[in-house]
Amino acid sequence: MPSAELLEILRCPHCVREKDGMLTLYKDAWLICNDCGRKYPIVDDIPIMLIEEGDKWIATDASNLPVPPPAK
């Protein structure tokens, strides 16, 4: 899991310019944007904060997210 300090400063790259882009840690494996619902996986303790990655999971309900997230 990423450090608490890192989690405090991370924001959704899609939303951060127009909204808060606050993220919620889900099952120590995903960061979910509170504004747009994009879901960013955490792979090997590294958040994959690419908009394209968040787009892949936007329609997936949080309860259906794979834990651990798939590695590329």
N, C-alpha and C positions, 0 to 999 in steps of 0.2 A: 504494500500500500504506500502511496506517495506520502511525503511528510505533511504534517498539519499546516506548516507554513506555506507549502506549495499549494495546497488545497484552498487556502484562504485567498490567494491572489489569482488563481485560475478563473477564467471567464469563458463563456461560449464564444468562439471566434465569429460566429454568425451574428450574434445578437449584441455584442459588446458596444458597438458604435451607436446603436439606437436605444438600447434598453440596458438593464443591469447585467444580464447574461449570467446570473448566479447559477451555480451548479450544486447538485445534491449528490453526495456519494451514496451509491447503491450497492450493497453487498460487498463492499471493498473491491469491486471489480468494474464498476461503471460510474461515469459522471453524467448526470442527466440535467439538461438545461431546464430551469424553471420557467423560462419564457417561451421557447419554441419546441421543447420536447426532444431535441436531438440527444442522442445517447452516444457517449464517447467511451470506448473500452480502455481499460487499464491493463496493459500487457507487460509482464515482467517489471511491475511497479512503475511503469512509464505510461502516463496518460497520452493516448493518441488523439490529439486535439486538431485533427484535420476536418474541415467542414464536410468533405466528401465522405469521411468515415462516419460522422454523425448522421449524414443523409441516409446511409445504408440501414440504420436502425430506427429511424424516426417513426415508422409505422408499427414497430414492434412494441407490444405492451411490456412494461418493466418486468412483470412476472414471468414473461417468456424469454427474457434475455439469457443467453448461455453463460453459466458461471463454471469455470473461468471463461473469459472471452476467447474466441478463436485467435490463434496467432497467425500472422501472415506467412 
